[in-house]
């Protein structure tokens, strides 16, 4: 996975695939349309680009035409998923400890969404925000809060999930009781942020599923996984440097080698050892940055070509089609229909 590219853990694909199965949709074929090769036997710790998964989720929600899609995603989250984080939460001392553990380590399972905790008098507030320019689909917010409730009741043995209210930026669903019935609390729509309010004093009660040895083991697993993630290959280092210098024009081999404090010959040799080439990495970075900007901004093709150093939009379009097999215009329309 390229350095600097936001990713989610592969377990999300298992959740999506299981949810789509409930709608009689072939998940492998569906995800392939969004350039995601789904394999049910793939390691759960593998990573997938956030942008691809979010685009697929957006389209899946539209295809299923179910306002409860986010809730159904949450119900398909199992304790064995998400690299031990769910198990560690279930084994925590109490609900507040579990919530803190999830929010502190959420970047392990999704790098583009950041939960933040606030204390307000007798309430605890969990607010979800985006860490970059990629806007998460509404189903992600719905699934996060629904998962907290589902996991606490189904696996922690808590009969009351302690929600006082849940607030969404989305517009109200056609079924006004949909979320209220599930969360059993007041639901607010068209808010400035996505957040949930919980009764803080209820969150300190011991939970039946507490197991200190299990929690310790899972936290060690999470930490070792994170340490492994932070060990960068030379390909990842080159990718990060290219993204840093992409719009400055300083992206040739000599300039990137200098930024990494090595000679051009050494850099090429180390890339060769990883079966990578500098030219291919440059093209992958340009493609990824182009896709992100086309989906998340209103930039024109002409402006994008200029930003990437092309002397004309036609030259950029030819290069883009060589990289991806499609045109920039076709890609930009892709969220609303498969390419």
Protein Blocks (a to p, Z undefined) as FASTA:
>chain_A
ZZhiacddfklmmmmmmmmmmnopafklmmmmnopacdfkbcfkbccdfklmmmmmmmmm
mmnopaklmmmmmmmpcfkggnhmmmmmmmpmblmlmmmmmmmmmmmmomkbccddddeh
jaccdddddfbfbdcdfklmmmmmmmmmmmmmmmnopabgoiabdcdfbdcdfblmlmmm
mnopacdehifbdcddddfklmmpccfklcfklmmmmmmmmmmmmmmmmmccfklmmmmm
mmmmmmnopacfklmmmmnopafklmmmmmmmnopafklmmmmmmmmmmmmmmmmmccdf
klmmmmnopabfklmmmmmmmmnopafklmmmmmnocZZ
